[in-house]
Amino acid sequence: MKDRILQTAKEIRADVVALSDAIYANPELGSQEFESSKLHAALLEKYGFKVEKPYLGFPTGYRAEYRSAKPGPHVCYMAEYDALPGVGHGCGHNMLGATSVAAGILLSRLVDETGGWAVVLGTPAEETNGAKVEYAKRGVFRDLDAAIVCHPTSVEYYKSGASLAMETIEFEFFGKAAHAASEPEMGINALDAVIQTFNNVNALRQQTKTDARIHGIITQGGEACNVIPEHCVCRFYVRAAKKSYLKHLHEQVMNCGKAAAMATGCKLQMRPFELGYDDLATNERLNQLFIDSLAELGVTEIADPGEASGSVDAGNVSYVCPTIHPYFPITKKNVAGHTREFAACTQTDYAKDRMMEAACAMALTGYHIVTEPQTLAEIRREFQALK
């Protein structure tokens, strides 16, 4: 079966590479990936998938299915294709999405014989308002037995590990304008409230767990130096290893803004400015199956990801369906993500070879799921124990 997958990968390589390159050349921000999702859908339809697009009210989302006439498990590959402001595909989502499409096509060539479904989900806006959050909430994964996404990175393969749960907070302060030199006592300074919020958050850091991350920016800080700022806004990401602790930490950060408003006399409005993400609960049996599939392809050096540092919307999926989020290398050097340099790495032959290799491992993982009832039972038992 490995040889069949590798042979099919050679046959579809040109189409998959063209997909990744076309999306690289036309980077689109989250929820604006109209051309990118169109290219995804067109390639999947070319290889016999039935595509629903738009999907669940997401104009750039899609669901593509290849159903065998024989019953069997349903394996899902999640595709991302959103870019970053300024740096284009600095996270490599042009290649991530193409990898999932390739894996779906490879598995579809097998399920007529084995039974089961190959499903590719187009999931917009992972970098901001990740569609997987809403997909998970609305039951998209109820009929799926496993969800897999493999992300580009530097140097080596990494196992699926953990990610940080995340919530967002926007603090909007309303004060009163006044002449900053002649009548400052007549004003209420909204910028003071913003600065005090940052000071309060910084004072909080000593009392947070080591896995916590709080980082923010000032999005509106006033209009003129000689006017007391009457309207200022700041935004924060609040992260923690587990969503149970995140709830407590989120409340503490909100209190930092409330205290700043009280101290300065400002009025305050708080709201999330992006969707929150759950921590990633990797299904270790599924993780091992992917590692074993890589080994079948000759890849035996797979690193441990270490402590969680970022957040992914696949975390929300992991609480409703067995999920893994491993990584594959697209450069032999250590290149920082979210940079133009990392985006450029997706254009190398080395990256394209690893993309197809990862897609083969994902497809081989899917093949084991649809043909090995005992393995699927083990994956399900671990997932049920999570609840």
C-alpha positions as CSV (number, residue, x, y, z in Angstrom):
1,M,0.0,0.0,0.0
2,K,2.9,2.3,0.7
3,D,4.1,1.8,-2.9
4,R,0.7,2.6,-4.3
5,I,0.5,5.8,-2.3
6,L,4.0,6.9,-3.4
7,Q,3.2,6.2,-7.0
8,T,-0.1,8.2,-6.8
9,A,1.8,11.0,-5.1
10,K,4.2,11.2,-8.1
11,E,1.2,11.4,-10.4
12,I,-0.5,14.3,-8.6
13,R,2.6,16.1,-7.5
14,A,2.6,18.7,-10.3
15,D,-1.0,19.7,-9.5
16,V,-0.4,19.9,-5.7
17,V,2.8,22.0,-6.2
18,A,0.9,24.3,-8.6
19,L,-1.8,24.8,-6.0
20,S,0.7,25.7,-3.3
21,D,2.6,28.0,-5.6
22,A,-0.5,29.8,-6.9
23,I,-1.7,30.5,-3.3
24,Y,1.8,31.7,-2.3
25,A,1.8,34.2,-5.2
26,N,-1.7,35.5,-4.2
27,P,-1.7,35.7,-0.4
28,E,-5.2,36.4,1.0
29,L,-6.0,37.3,4.6
30,G,-8.3,35.3,6.8
31,S,-11.9,35.2,5.6
32,Q,-10.8,36.8,2.3
33,E,-9.3,33.7,0.8
34,F,-11.7,33.6,-2.2
35,E,-9.2,32.7,-4.9
36,S,-7.4,30.3,-2.6
37,S,-10.5,28.3,-1.6
38,K,-11.6,28.3,-5.3
39,L,-8.3,26.7,-6.3
40,H,-8.6,24.1,-3.6
41,A,-12.2,23.2,-4.6
42,A,-11.3,23.0,-8.3
43,L,-8.4,20.6,-7.7
44,L,-10.5,18.4,-5.4
45,E,-13.3,18.3,-7.9
46,K,-10.8,17.3,-10.6
47,Y,-10.0,14.2,-8.6
48,G,-13.6,13.2,-8.0
49,F,-14.5,14.9,-4.7
50,K,-18.0,16.4,-4.2
51,V,-17.4,19.9,-2.9
52,E,-19.8,22.1,-0.9
53,K,-18.8,25.7,-1.1
54,P,-19.4,28.1,0.6
55,Y,-19.8,26.0,3.8
56,L,-21.8,26.8,6.9
57,G,-22.0,30.4,6.0
58,F,-18.3,30.8,5.5
59,P,-17.8,32.3,2.0
60,T,-14.3,30.9,1.8
61,G,-14.9,27.6,3.6
62,Y,-15.6,24.3,1.9
63,R,-16.3,20.6,2.6
64,A,-15.0,18.1,0.1
65,E,-16.0,14.4,0.3
66,Y,-15.0,11.3,-1.6
67,R,-17.4,8.5,-0.4
68,S,-16.8,4.8,-1.0
69,A,-19.8,2.7,-1.8
70,K,-18.6,0.5,1.0
71,P,-19.1,1.5,4.7
72,G,-16.1,2.4,6.7
73,P,-14.5,5.1,8.9
74,H,-14.4,8.8,7.8
75,V,-11.0,10.4,7.9
76,C,-10.7,14.2,7.7
77,Y,-7.8,16.4,6.6
78,M,-8.1,20.0,7.6
79,A,-6.8,22.6,5.1
80,E,-5.7,26.2,5.9
81,Y,-4.9,28.8,3.3
82,D,-5.0,32.2,5.0
83,A,-2.0,34.6,4.9
84,L,-0.6,37.1,7.3
85,P,-0.6,40.9,6.9
86,G,2.7,42.2,5.4
87,V,4.5,38.9,5.3
88,G,2.2,36.9,3.1
89,H,2.4,33.1,3.7
90,G,4.9,33.5,6.5
91,C,3.2,30.7,8.3
92,G,3.3,28.4,5.2
93,H,-0.4,27.9,4.9
94,N,-0.2,27.8,1.2
95,M,1.7,24.6,1.7
96,L,-0.3,23.3,4.6
97,G,-3.5,23.5,2.6
98,A,-2.0,21.8,-0.4
99,T,-0.6,19.0,1.9
100,S,-4.1,18.3,3.2
101,V,-5.6,18.3,-0.3
102,A,-2.9,15.9,-1.5
103,A,-3.6,13.6,1.5
104,G,-7.3,13.6,0.8
105,I,-6.7,12.7,-2.9
106,L,-4.3,9.9,-2.0
107,L,-6.7,8.3,0.4
108,S,-9.6,8.7,-2.0
109,R,-7.7,6.4,-4.4
110,L,-7.9,3.6,-1.8
111,V,-11.3,3.9,-0.2
112,D,-13.3,2.4,-3.1
113,E,-11.4,-0.8,-2.3
114,T,-11.3,-0.5,1.5
115,G,-14.5,1.4,2.3
116,G,-14.8,4.7,4.2
117,W,-14.7,8.3,3.3
118,A,-11.9,10.8,2.5
119,V,-12.9,14.3,3.7
120,V,-11.0,17.6,3.2
121,L,-12.3,20.5,5.2
122,G,-11.4,24.0,4.1
123,T,-11.0,26.0,7.3
124,P,-10.5,29.8,6.8
125,A,-8.9,32.4,9.0
126,E,-6.8,30.2,11.3
127,E,-4.6,33.2,12.2
128,T,-7.5,35.2,13.5
129,N,-11.1,34.0,13.7
130,G,-10.4,30.3,13.0
131,A,-13.3,28.6,11.3
132,K,-12.6,25.3,13.1
133,V,-14.0,26.9,16.3
134,E,-17.4,27.3,14.7
135,Y,-17.1,24.0,12.8
136,A,-16.6,22.2,16.1
137,K,-19.4,24.1,17.8
138,R,-21.9,23.3,15.0
139,G,-21.2,19.5,14.9
140,V,-19.1,19.3,11.7
141,F,-16.9,16.6,13.2
142,R,-19.7,14.4,14.7
143,D,-19.5,12.0,11.7
144,L,-15.7,12.0,11.5
145,D,-13.4,9.4,13.1
146,A,-10.2,11.4,12.9
147,A,-9.0,14.9,12.1
148,I,-5.5,15.5,10.9
149,V,-3.6,18.7,9.9
150,C,0.2,18.9,9.4
151,H,1.9,22.2,9.6
152,P,5.1,23.4,8.0
153,T,8.1,24.2,10.2
154,S,11.9,24.4,10.2
155,V,14.6,21.7,10.4
156,E,12.7,18.5,11.4
157,Y,9.5,16.6,11.8
158,Y,7.7,17.2,15.1
159,K,5.1,15.0,16.8
160,S,1.7,16.5,17.6
161,G,2.0,18.0,21.0
162,A,0.0,20.6,23.0
163,S,-1.0,24.2,22.2
164,L,-2.1,27.0,24.5
165,A,-5.7,27.8,25.1
166,M,-6.4,31.5,24.2
167,E,-8.9,34.2,24.8
168,T,-8.9,37.8,23.5
169,I,-10.0,41.0,25.2
170,E,-10.4,44.5,23.8
171,F,-10.6,47.3,26.4
172,E,-12.2,50.5,25.1
173,F,-11.9,53.5,27.4
174,F,-14.0,56.6,27.2
175,G,-12.8,59.8,28.9
176,K,-13.2,63.5,28.3
177,A,-11.2,65.7,26.0
178,A,-9.6,68.9,27.3
179,H,-6.7,71.2,26.5
180,A,-3.7,69.3,27.8
181,A,-1.7,72.4,28.8
182,S,-4.2,75.1,29.8
183,E,-7.1,73.0,31.3
184,P,-5.9,69.5,32.0
185,E,-8.0,69.3,35.1
186,M,-11.1,69.4,32.9
187,G,-10.2,66.2,31.1
188,I,-10.5,62.5,31.8
189,N,-7.5,60.7,30.2
190,A,-8.4,57.5,28.4
191,L,-4.7,56.9,27.5
192,D,-3.9,56.9,31.2
193,A,-6.4,54.1,31.6
194,V,-4.7,52.1,28.8
195,I,-1.3,52.6,30.3
196,Q,-2.6,51.7,33.7
197,T,-4.1,48.5,32.3
198,F,-0.7,47.5,30.9
199,N,0.9,48.3,34.3
200,N,-1.7,46.2,36.1
201,V,-1.2,43.3,33.7
202,N,2.6,43.6,34.2
203,A,2.1,43.5,38.0
204,L,-0.1,40.4,37.6
205,R,2.6,38.4,35.7
206,Q,4.5,37.4,38.9
207,Q,1.3,35.6,40.1
208,T,0.6,33.7,36.9
209,K,1.6,30.1,36.1
210,T,4.7,29.6,34.0
211,D,2.7,28.4,31.0
212,A,0.7,31.7,30.9
213,R,1.2,34.3,28.2
214,I,-0.3,37.8,28.2
215,H,0.6,40.1,25.4
216,G,-1.1,43.2,24.0
217,I,-1.0,46.3,21.8
218,I,-2.5,49.8,21.9
219,T,-4.7,50.2,18.8
220,Q,-5.8,53.8,19.5
221,G,-3.8,56.1,21.8
222,G,-5.1,59.5,21.1
223,E,-5.1,62.1,18.3
224,A,-2.9,65.0,19.4
225,C,-0.4,65.7,22.1
226,N,-2.1,68.9,23.2
227,V,-5.5,67.2,23.7
228,I,-6.3,64.9,26.6
229,P,-7.2,61.6,24.9
230,E,-10.9,60.9,25.3
231,H,-11.1,57.6,23.4
232,C,-8.3,54.9,23.6
233,V,-8.3,51.1,22.9
234,C,-6.0,48.3,23.7
235,R,-6.1,44.6,22.9
236,F,-4.7,41.5,24.6
237,Y,-4.2,37.8,23.9
238,V,-4.4,35.7,27.1
239,R,-3.0,32.2,26.9
240,A,-2.6,29.2,29.2
241,A,-1.8,25.5,28.8
242,K,-5.3,24.5,29.9
243,K,-8.6,26.2,29.3
244,S,-9.6,25.6,33.0
245,Y,-6.9,27.9,34.2
246,L,-7.4,30.2,31.3
247,K,-10.9,31.1,32.5
248,H,-9.4,32.3,35.8
249,L,-6.6,34.2,34.2
250,H,-8.9,35.8,31.7
251,E,-11.0,37.2,34.6
252,Q,-7.9,38.5,36.3
253,V,-6.9,40.4,33.1
254,M,-10.4,41.8,32.8
255,N,-10.0,43.1,36.4
256,C,-6.8,44.9,35.4
257,G,-8.9,46.9,32.9
258,K,-11.7,47.5,35.3
259,A,-9.3,48.8,38.0
260,A,-7.7,51.2,35.4
261,A,-11.1,52.6,34.5
262,M,-12.0,53.1,38.2
263,A,-8.6,54.8,38.9
264,T,-8.8,57.2,36.0
265,G,-12.6,57.9,36.0
266,C,-13.1,56.5,32.5
267,K,-16.0,54.4,31.3
268,L,-15.0,51.0,30.0
269,Q,-16.4,48.6,27.4
270,M,-14.8,45.1,27.1
271,R,-15.3,42.5,24.3
272,P,-13.5,39.7,22.6
273,F,-12.1,40.9,19.3
274,E,-11.3,37.4,17.9
275,L,-12.5,33.9,18.7
276,G,-10.9,32.1,21.6
277,Y,-9.1,28.7,21.0
278,D,-9.1,25.7,23.2
279,D,-5.8,23.9,24.1
280,L,-4.9,21.0,21.8
281,A,-5.6,17.6,23.3
282,T,-3.5,15.4,21.0
283,N,-4.8,11.9,20.6
284,E,-1.7,10.0,21.4
285,R,-2.8,6.7,19.7
286,L,-3.5,8.6,16.5
287,N,-0.2,10.5,17.0
288,Q,1.7,7.2,17.1
289,L,-0.1,6.0,14.0
290,F,1.2,9.0,12.1
291,I,4.7,8.5,13.5
292,D,4.6,4.8,12.4
293,S,3.3,5.8,9.0
294,L,6.3,8.2,8.6
295,A,8.6,5.3,9.6
296,E,7.0,3.2,6.9
297,L,8.2,5.9,4.5
298,G,11.7,5.9,5.9
299,V,11.4,8.9,8.2
300,T,12.5,7.9,11.7
301,E,13.8,11.2,13.2
302,I,10.7,12.8,14.7
303,A,11.3,15.3,17.4
304,D,9.2,16.0,20.6
305,P,7.6,19.4,20.3
306,G,8.4,20.4,23.8
307,E,6.2,22.9,25.8
308,A,3.3,24.6,24.1
309,S,3.9,28.1,22.9
310,G,1.3,29.1,20.4
311,S,-2.5,28.6,19.9
312,V,-4.3,26.8,17.1
313,D,-8.0,26.4,16.3
314,A,-7.5,22.7,15.9
315,G,-7.6,22.7,19.7
316,N,-11.3,23.1,19.6
317,V,-11.6,20.2,17.2
318,S,-9.6,18.0,19.6
319,Y,-12.4,18.1,22.1
320,V,-15.0,16.8,19.7
321,C,-13.0,14.4,17.5
322,P,-9.7,12.6,17.8
323,T,-7.2,15.1,16.4
324,I,-3.5,15.5,15.7
325,H,-1.5,18.5,14.6
326,P,2.1,17.4,13.7
327,Y,4.7,19.4,11.8
328,F,6.9,18.7,8.7
329,P,10.1,20.6,7.8
330,I,10.3,22.9,4.8
331,T,13.9,24.1,5.4
332,K,17.1,22.6,6.9
333,K,17.9,25.8,8.6
334,N,16.1,27.3,11.6
335,V,14.0,30.0,10.1
336,A,11.5,31.9,12.2
337,G,7.8,31.5,11.4
338,H,5.6,34.5,10.5
339,T,8.4,36.0,8.4
340,R,9.0,36.6,4.7
341,E,12.0,34.3,4.9
342,F,9.8,31.4,6.0
343,A,7.3,32.1,3.3
344,A,10.1,32.0,0.7
345,C,11.1,28.5,2.0
346,T,7.8,27.1,0.6
347,Q,9.2,27.7,-2.9
348,T,12.2,25.4,-2.6
349,D,12.4,21.9,-4.0
350,Y,13.2,20.6,-0.5
351,A,10.0,22.0,0.9
352,K,7.9,20.5,-2.0
353,D,9.5,17.1,-1.4
354,R,8.7,17.2,2.3
355,M,5.1,18.4,1.5
356,M,4.5,15.4,-0.6
357,E,6.2,13.1,1.9
358,A,4.0,14.5,4.7
359,A,0.9,14.0,2.5
360,C,1.8,10.4,1.9
361,A,2.2,9.8,5.7
362,M,-1.2,11.4,6.3
363,A,-2.8,9.2,3.7
364,L,-1.1,6.1,5.0
365,T,-2.4,7.0,8.5
366,G,-5.9,7.3,7.0
367,Y,-5.4,3.9,5.3
368,H,-4.6,2.2,8.7
369,I,-7.6,3.8,10.3
370,V,-10.0,2.5,7.6
371,T,-8.5,-1.0,7.5
372,E,-7.7,-1.7,11.1
373,P,-10.7,-1.8,13.4
374,Q,-8.6,-2.5,16.5
375,T,-6.5,0.6,15.9
376,L,-9.6,2.8,15.4
377,A,-11.1,1.3,18.6
378,E,-8.0,2.3,20.5
379,I,-8.2,5.9,19.1
380,R,-11.8,6.1,20.1
381,R,-11.2,4.8,23.7
382,E,-8.5,7.4,24.3
383,F,-10.8,10.1,23.0
384,Q,-13.7,9.0,25.2
385,A,-11.4,9.1,28.2
386,L,-10.8,12.8,27.5
387,K,-14.4,13.7,28.1
